[in-house]
Amino acid sequence: MQLVEETLSGWGNIPKAPAKVFYLNDTQDFTKVLNGKKILARGLGRSYADQATNANHLVGKMERYNRFLAFDEEKGILTCEAGVSLEEIINALTPRGWFPMITPGTKYITIGGAIANDVHGKAHHADGSFVNCVYDFTILLADGRVMRASRDENPDLFWANFGGLGLLGIILTATIQLRKVETTYFKQKAIAAENLDQMLQSLEDMGEAYNASVAWIDPMAKGKRLGRGVLTVGNHAKLEDLPPAFRKDPLKIGGKPKLTVPFYLPGFVLNPLTVSMLDVVLYWMQKSAKEISHYESFFYPLDIINEWNRGYGKRGFIQYQFVIPMENGKENIRKILTEITSSNCIPFLNVLKKFGKGQGGLLSFPFEGYTFAIDFPVTPQLKPFTQKLDKMVLDMGGRIYLGKDAYLDEATFKAMYPQHKEWLEIKRKYDPNNLFSSDLSRRIGLTPAI
């Protein structure tokens, strides 16, 4: 096993952290280094900031630990290694009529990463977060044991790993449920909203009629147009829903992206004028969406461009995502949107969704309410501004998504996630010496600072 010095970062190209990196090809690769060294598993690096960096310590890359171990063709139950990606599952099993049950906005994530962040997608109100499709997993612990965890077997370990950020051990394998589909297309509908009131009303009106829903919000709209955007809702299309041309290959899968951002764009490219122009284009694209959409454009619109994160420049970017309760939700979203649009930070690609009931793991992000995600290019004033937003979100009874967070401090994190106390008890039980750690875990007090 070879250790290589490498500088890693999150998908937002922050932070830059040197580490000793190796690829996991066999379980023994990890047991060879579990001798008191700080270590972290890393999937495909799609967490946005320091979730999968471990400065000056060990990082084990999981992408080669990606074999399918068993598949029940009748029930759609897959057992695989944790380095398997959603893309690999789609490519192999969707032509046979099975699709991931729960997916975020990119297919370039591993199963281990999906568990670590308890990812969610456009259908949380219907399907919940990733924990709802996982039967069990195996995990390598700090003492070298490989343990199985499920709702019935070692349930504390099971629930603590969803949203647990890879800090309790190395997920090795998982057994998950896939969704039976007739086609790889979605029957969708686009609803334009002129302001926040219309947008939230449209979300309510859709009710349970559609499994998936997401709203694009114009981040530059102010005043009476605050909250202007387009709500897109959809369901998996049945064969009878498809036009004749699509019925020839109803389970068509996507190809490799043909477009690539070849280099980091200059920082001045994203400015109020260019963002406003792009927002006009995005508004009409969303509003004019066709009735039938392939899963690639419905779930993964940004995946069609390789290295799209370079578009934010060398300074990088963050995606700030929060959830707030339904109670007073309209007024609170208005307050936060007003704060964002009046700031000197440039917001881009705002997305609004509604979470349903149900709780995932101890540190899982979703709860019933409104969730909002906003991309911000990194500037000197961004961190102080997000800290101001953090306080607003906390005062509203909300919290920040740890899988994307870049700047949250320890005190605010612990106030937002009171379950951290129970999680830390489980951490002490299975990893008393804090071998599994990350830059984020030290930043928010889940492991001691070094």
C-alpha positions as CSV (number, residue, x, y, z in Angstrom):
1,M,0.0,0.0,0.0
2,Q,1.5,3.3,-1.1
3,L,1.0,6.6,0.7
4,V,1.1,9.7,-1.6
5,E,1.3,13.3,-0.5
6,E,-1.7,15.1,-2.0
7,T,-3.5,18.4,-1.5
8,L,-7.3,17.8,-1.3
9,S,-10.3,20.2,-1.2
10,G,-14.0,20.0,-1.3
11,W,-16.2,20.4,-4.4
12,G,-16.2,24.1,-3.7
13,N,-12.4,24.1,-4.0
14,I,-12.0,25.0,-0.4
15,P,-10.1,24.4,1.8
16,K,-6.8,23.3,0.4
17,A,-5.5,20.6,2.8
18,P,-2.4,18.4,2.5
19,A,-2.8,14.8,3.4
20,K,-1.2,11.3,3.1
21,V,-3.5,9.6,0.6
22,F,-4.0,5.9,-0.3
23,Y,-6.6,4.0,-2.3
24,L,-8.5,1.2,-0.6
25,N,-8.5,-2.0,-2.6
26,D,-9.0,-4.4,0.2
27,T,-10.1,-4.2,3.9
28,Q,-6.6,-5.1,5.0
29,D,-5.4,-1.8,3.5
30,F,-7.1,0.0,6.3
31,T,-6.2,-2.4,9.1
32,K,-2.6,-1.9,8.2
33,V,-2.8,1.8,9.1
34,L,-5.2,1.6,12.1
35,N,-2.5,1.9,14.6
36,G,-3.3,5.2,16.3
37,K,-3.1,7.4,13.2
38,K,-5.8,9.9,12.4
39,I,-7.7,8.7,9.3
40,L,-10.7,9.5,7.2
41,A,-12.4,7.7,4.3
42,R,-13.2,9.8,1.2
43,G,-15.5,9.0,-1.7
44,L,-15.7,11.1,-4.9
45,G,-15.1,14.4,-3.1
46,R,-18.5,16.0,-3.7
47,S,-19.0,17.4,-0.2
48,Y,-18.5,21.1,-0.6
49,A,-15.8,22.0,2.0
50,D,-13.8,20.3,4.7
51,Q,-16.1,17.3,5.2
52,A,-13.6,14.9,3.4
53,T,-10.3,16.6,4.1
54,N,-8.0,15.7,7.0
55,A,-5.0,18.1,7.0
56,N,-1.6,16.4,7.6
57,H,-3.3,13.0,8.3
58,L,-4.4,10.0,6.4
59,V,-7.1,9.9,3.8
60,G,-8.3,6.6,2.3
61,K,-9.9,7.0,-1.1
62,M,-12.8,4.6,-1.6
63,E,-13.5,4.9,-5.3
64,R,-11.7,1.6,-6.2
65,Y,-13.5,-0.3,-3.5
66,N,-16.6,-0.5,-5.8
67,R,-17.7,-4.1,-6.5
68,F,-21.3,-5.3,-6.6
69,L,-21.6,-8.2,-4.3
70,A,-25.2,-9.4,-4.7
71,F,-28.4,-8.3,-6.4
72,D,-31.9,-9.6,-6.0
73,E,-33.4,-9.1,-9.4
74,E,-37.0,-9.7,-8.2
75,K,-36.9,-7.3,-5.2
76,G,-34.3,-4.8,-6.3
77,I,-32.1,-5.3,-3.3
78,L,-28.4,-4.6,-3.9
79,T,-25.4,-5.4,-1.7
80,C,-22.3,-3.6,-2.8
81,E,-19.0,-2.1,-1.5
82,A,-19.1,1.4,-0.2
83,G,-17.1,2.9,-3.0
84,V,-19.8,2.1,-5.6
85,S,-21.3,5.3,-7.0
86,L,-24.9,6.1,-7.9
87,E,-23.7,6.5,-11.5
88,E,-22.4,2.9,-11.5
89,I,-25.7,1.6,-10.1
90,I,-27.6,3.5,-12.7
91,N,-25.4,2.3,-15.6
92,A,-25.6,-1.3,-14.5
93,L,-29.1,-1.8,-13.1
94,T,-31.3,0.9,-14.6
95,P,-31.4,-1.0,-18.0
96,R,-32.9,-3.8,-16.0
97,G,-35.6,-1.6,-14.5
98,W,-34.1,-0.5,-11.2
99,F,-33.1,3.1,-10.2
100,P,-31.7,4.5,-7.0
101,M,-34.6,5.2,-4.6
102,I,-33.1,8.3,-3.1
103,T,-30.6,10.6,-4.9
104,P,-29.3,14.1,-4.4
105,G,-28.5,16.5,-7.3
106,T,-25.4,14.6,-8.5
107,K,-24.9,10.9,-9.4
108,Y,-21.2,11.2,-8.7
109,I,-21.3,10.2,-5.0
110,T,-20.5,6.9,-3.4
111,I,-22.8,4.8,-1.2
112,G,-20.5,5.4,1.7
113,G,-20.7,9.2,1.2
114,A,-24.5,9.0,0.9
115,I,-24.6,7.3,4.3
116,A,-22.1,9.7,5.9
117,N,-24.2,12.7,4.8
118,D,-27.6,11.0,4.8
119,V,-28.3,12.7,1.5
120,H,-31.7,13.8,0.3
121,G,-33.1,15.0,-2.9
122,K,-36.2,16.4,-4.6
123,A,-38.5,13.8,-3.1
124,H,-37.8,14.1,0.6
125,H,-41.5,14.9,1.3
126,A,-42.3,11.5,-0.2
127,D,-39.3,9.3,0.4
128,G,-37.2,10.8,3.2
129,S,-33.4,10.8,3.3
130,F,-31.0,8.0,2.3
131,V,-31.4,6.0,5.5
132,N,-34.8,5.0,4.3
133,C,-33.3,2.9,1.5
134,V,-30.6,1.2,3.5
135,Y,-31.2,-2.2,5.2
136,D,-27.8,-2.6,6.8
137,F,-24.1,-1.9,6.4
138,T,-20.7,-3.2,7.6
139,I,-18.2,-0.9,9.1
140,L,-14.5,-1.2,10.1
141,L,-14.1,0.1,13.6
142,A,-11.1,1.7,15.3
143,D,-10.1,-1.5,17.0
144,G,-10.0,-3.4,13.7
145,R,-13.3,-5.2,14.1
146,V,-15.8,-5.3,11.2
147,M,-19.3,-4.9,12.6
148,R,-22.7,-5.2,10.9
149,A,-25.2,-2.5,11.8
150,S,-29.0,-2.3,11.1
151,R,-32.2,-1.1,12.7
152,D,-32.1,-4.3,14.8
153,E,-28.4,-5.1,15.1
154,N,-26.2,-2.5,16.8
155,P,-28.9,0.1,16.2
156,D,-26.9,2.9,17.9
157,L,-24.1,2.5,15.4
158,F,-26.6,2.3,12.5
159,W,-28.4,5.6,13.4
160,A,-25.3,7.5,14.4
161,N,-23.6,6.8,11.0
162,F,-26.4,8.5,9.0
163,G,-25.2,12.1,9.0
164,G,-22.2,11.0,11.0
165,L,-19.7,12.3,8.4
166,G,-17.6,9.2,8.3
167,L,-16.4,9.8,11.9
168,L,-17.3,6.5,13.5
169,G,-15.4,4.1,11.2
170,I,-15.0,3.1,7.5
171,I,-18.3,1.9,5.9
172,L,-17.3,-1.1,3.8
173,T,-20.5,-2.6,2.4
174,A,-24.2,-1.7,2.3
175,T,-27.4,-3.4,1.4
176,I,-29.9,-0.9,-0.2
177,Q,-33.3,-0.9,-1.8
178,L,-33.7,0.3,-5.4
179,R,-36.8,1.6,-7.1
180,K,-38.6,-0.4,-9.8
181,V,-39.2,1.9,-12.9
182,E,-40.8,1.4,-16.3
183,T,-38.8,4.2,-17.9
184,T,-35.9,6.5,-17.1
185,Y,-38.0,9.6,-17.9
186,F,-40.1,11.9,-15.8
187,K,-43.4,13.5,-16.4
188,Q,-42.9,17.0,-15.2
189,K,-44.7,20.3,-14.9
190,A,-43.2,23.8,-14.5
191,I,-45.1,26.5,-12.6
192,A,-43.8,30.1,-12.8
193,A,-44.2,32.2,-9.7
194,E,-43.9,36.0,-9.7
195,N,-43.1,36.3,-6.0
196,L,-42.5,34.4,-2.8
197,D,-46.2,34.2,-1.9
198,Q,-47.0,32.5,-5.2
199,M,-44.0,30.2,-4.9
200,L,-44.9,28.9,-1.5
201,Q,-48.6,28.6,-2.4
202,S,-47.6,26.5,-5.5
203,L,-45.5,24.2,-3.3
204,E,-48.6,23.7,-1.0
205,D,-50.9,23.2,-4.0
206,M,-48.8,20.4,-5.4
207,G,-49.4,18.5,-2.1
208,E,-48.8,14.7,-2.6
209,A,-49.6,14.7,-6.3
210,Y,-45.9,14.7,-7.3
211,N,-43.0,12.7,-5.7
212,A,-40.4,15.2,-6.7
213,S,-40.4,19.0,-6.5
214,V,-37.8,21.7,-6.5
215,A,-38.0,25.5,-7.0
216,W,-35.4,27.7,-8.7
217,I,-35.5,31.2,-7.1
218,D,-34.1,34.3,-8.9
219,P,-31.4,35.3,-6.4
220,M,-31.3,38.9,-7.7
221,A,-35.1,39.6,-7.5
222,K,-36.0,42.2,-4.9
223,G,-39.1,44.1,-3.6
224,K,-42.4,42.8,-4.9
225,R,-40.5,40.3,-7.1
226,L,-38.7,38.8,-4.1
227,G,-38.9,35.0,-4.4
228,R,-39.7,35.0,-8.1
229,G,-38.9,31.7,-9.8
230,V,-40.1,28.5,-11.3
231,L,-41.3,25.4,-9.4
232,T,-40.7,22.1,-11.2
233,V,-42.6,19.0,-10.1
234,G,-42.6,15.5,-11.5
235,N,-43.1,11.8,-11.2
236,H,-41.4,8.8,-12.8
237,A,-43.0,8.4,-16.2
238,K,-44.7,5.1,-17.1
239,L,-44.3,3.6,-20.5
240,E,-47.7,4.8,-21.6
241,D,-46.7,8.4,-20.8
242,L,-43.9,8.4,-23.3
243,P,-44.1,9.7,-26.9
244,P,-43.5,7.0,-29.5
245,A,-39.9,8.1,-30.2
246,F,-39.0,7.5,-26.5
247,R,-40.7,4.2,-26.2
248,K,-38.1,2.6,-28.5
249,D,-35.6,2.8,-25.6
250,P,-37.7,3.6,-22.4
251,L,-34.8,2.7,-20.1
252,K,-32.2,4.8,-21.8
253,I,-29.3,5.8,-19.7
254,G,-27.1,8.9,-20.0
255,G,-23.7,9.1,-21.6
256,K,-20.5,10.7,-20.4
257,P,-20.6,14.5,-20.2
258,K,-19.5,16.2,-23.5
259,L,-18.8,19.6,-22.0
260,T,-16.0,20.5,-19.6
261,V,-15.0,23.8,-17.9
262,P,-11.3,23.6,-18.9
263,F,-9.9,26.0,-16.4
264,Y,-10.8,28.2,-13.4
265,L,-12.7,31.2,-14.7
266,P,-11.5,34.7,-13.6
267,G,-13.2,35.9,-10.5
268,F,-14.7,38.9,-12.2
269,V,-16.9,36.7,-14.4
270,L,-19.6,36.3,-11.8
271,N,-20.8,39.9,-11.0
272,P,-24.2,41.4,-10.5
273,L,-24.6,42.1,-14.2
274,T,-23.6,38.6,-15.5
275,V,-25.6,36.9,-12.7
276,S,-28.7,38.9,-13.6
277,M,-28.3,38.0,-17.3
278,L,-27.8,34.3,-16.4
279,D,-30.9,34.4,-14.2
280,V,-33.0,35.6,-17.1
281,V,-31.8,32.7,-19.2
282,L,-32.4,30.2,-16.3
283,Y,-35.9,31.5,-15.7
284,W,-37.0,31.0,-19.3
285,M,-35.2,27.6,-19.5
286,Q,-37.0,26.4,-16.3
287,K,-40.3,27.9,-17.4
288,S,-40.2,26.3,-20.8
289,A,-39.3,22.8,-19.7
290,K,-40.8,20.0,-21.7
291,E,-43.4,17.7,-20.3
292,I,-41.2,14.7,-20.5
293,S,-37.7,14.9,-19.1
294,H,-34.9,12.4,-19.0
295,Y,-33.5,11.6,-15.5
296,E,-30.2,13.3,-16.4
297,S,-31.8,16.7,-16.8
298,F,-34.5,16.1,-14.1
299,F,-32.2,15.0,-11.3
300,Y,-28.7,15.9,-12.5
301,P,-28.7,19.0,-14.6
302,L,-25.2,20.1,-13.5
303,D,-23.6,16.7,-14.1
304,I,-23.7,17.3,-17.9
305,I,-20.7,19.6,-17.4
306,N,-17.4,18.2,-16.1
307,E,-15.6,20.3,-13.5
308,W,-18.4,22.9,-13.4
309,N,-17.1,24.0,-10.0
310,R,-14.3,25.8,-11.8
311,G,-16.8,28.3,-13.0
312,Y,-16.6,30.0,-9.6
313,G,-12.9,30.8,-10.0
314,K,-9.8,29.8,-8.0
315,R,-11.1,31.3,-4.8
316,G,-13.9,28.7,-4.8
317,F,-17.4,28.8,-3.6
318,I,-19.7,27.5,-0.9
319,Q,-23.2,26.2,-1.0
320,Y,-25.1,27.5,2.0
321,Q,-28.1,25.3,2.8
322,F,-30.4,25.6,5.7
323,V,-33.8,24.3,6.8
324,I,-36.3,26.2,9.0
325,P,-39.6,25.0,10.5
326,M,-42.9,25.4,8.6
327,E,-44.2,27.6,11.4
328,N,-43.6,31.2,10.4
329,G,-41.8,29.8,7.4
330,K,-42.9,32.3,4.8
331,E,-42.0,35.3,7.0
332,N,-38.6,33.8,7.9
333,I,-37.7,32.9,4.3
334,R,-38.6,36.4,3.3
335,K,-36.3,37.8,6.0
336,I,-33.4,35.6,4.9
337,L,-34.0,36.3,1.2
338,T,-34.1,40.0,1.9
339,E,-30.8,39.8,3.8
340,I,-29.2,37.9,0.9
341,T,-30.4,40.2,-1.9
342,S,-29.3,43.3,0.0
343,S,-25.8,42.0,0.9
344,N,-22.6,42.6,-1.0
345,C,-22.2,38.8,-1.5
346,I,-23.4,37.6,-4.9
347,P,-25.9,34.7,-4.7
348,F,-26.2,32.2,-7.6
349,L,-28.3,29.1,-8.2
350,N,-30.8,29.4,-5.4
351,V,-32.9,26.3,-4.8
352,L,-36.0,26.0,-2.5
353,K,-37.5,22.7,-1.5
354,K,-40.0,21.4,1.1
355,F,-39.0,18.6,3.5
356,G,-41.5,16.1,4.8
357,K,-41.8,14.5,8.2
358,G,-39.4,12.0,9.6
359,Q,-36.0,12.1,11.1
360,G,-32.9,10.3,9.8
361,G,-29.8,9.7,11.8
362,L,-28.7,11.6,14.9
363,L,-26.9,14.3,12.9
364,S,-29.0,14.1,9.8
365,F,-30.0,17.5,8.3
366,P,-33.6,17.3,7.2
367,F,-36.7,17.9,9.3
368,E,-40.1,19.0,8.2
369,G,-39.9,22.5,6.9
370,Y,-38.5,24.6,4.1
371,T,-34.9,24.2,2.9
372,F,-33.0,26.7,0.9
373,A,-29.6,26.3,-0.8
374,I,-27.6,29.2,-2.3
375,D,-24.2,29.2,-4.0
376,F,-21.9,32.0,-3.1
377,P,-18.5,32.7,-4.7
378,V,-15.9,33.1,-2.0
379,T,-15.0,36.7,-1.2
380,P,-13.4,38.3,1.9
381,Q,-16.8,39.4,3.2
382,L,-18.5,36.0,2.7
383,K,-17.6,34.3,6.0
384,P,-18.9,37.2,8.3
385,F,-22.0,37.3,6.2
386,T,-22.8,33.5,6.5
387,Q,-22.2,33.8,10.3
388,K,-24.9,36.5,10.3
389,L,-27.2,34.1,8.4
390,D,-26.3,31.3,10.9
391,K,-27.6,33.3,13.8
392,M,-30.8,34.1,11.9
393,V,-31.3,30.5,11.0
394,L,-30.6,29.4,14.6
395,D,-33.0,32.0,16.0
396,M,-35.7,30.7,13.7
397,G,-35.2,27.1,15.0
398,G,-33.4,25.9,11.9
399,R,-30.0,24.4,11.1
400,I,-27.3,24.2,8.5
401,Y,-26.5,21.2,6.3
402,L,-23.2,19.8,7.6
403,G,-22.6,18.0,4.3
404,K,-22.1,21.4,2.6
405,D,-21.2,23.7,5.4
406,A,-17.9,25.7,5.2
407,Y,-17.9,28.1,8.1
408,L,-20.1,27.0,11.0
409,D,-18.6,27.4,14.4
410,E,-18.7,24.9,17.3
411,A,-21.1,26.8,19.5
412,T,-23.7,27.4,16.7
413,F,-23.4,23.8,15.5
414,K,-24.1,22.4,19.0
415,A,-27.1,24.7,19.4
416,M,-28.5,23.6,16.1
417,Y,-27.9,19.9,16.6
418,P,-28.7,19.1,20.3
419,Q,-28.5,15.4,19.4
420,H,-24.7,15.8,19.2
421,K,-24.5,14.9,22.9
422,E,-26.0,11.4,22.2
423,W,-23.8,11.1,19.1
424,L,-20.7,11.9,21.1
425,E,-21.5,9.1,23.6
426,I,-21.6,6.7,20.7
427,K,-18.4,8.1,19.3
428,R,-16.7,7.5,22.7
429,K,-18.0,3.9,22.7
430,Y,-16.7,2.9,19.3
431,D,-13.8,5.3,18.7
432,P,-12.6,6.5,22.2
433,N,-9.3,7.7,20.8
434,N,-10.8,9.7,18.0
435,L,-8.9,8.0,15.2
436,F,-11.5,8.9,12.7
437,S,-11.5,12.6,12.2
438,S,-11.7,15.4,9.6
439,D,-11.1,19.1,9.4
440,L,-14.8,19.7,9.8
441,S,-15.0,17.4,12.9
442,R,-12.3,19.5,14.6
443,R,-13.9,22.8,13.5
444,I,-17.3,22.0,15.0
445,G,-16.1,20.1,18.1
446,L,-17.0,16.5,17.2
447,T,-13.3,15.5,17.7
448,P,-10.7,17.5,19.6
449,A,-8.5,20.1,18.0
450,I,-5.0,18.9,17.4
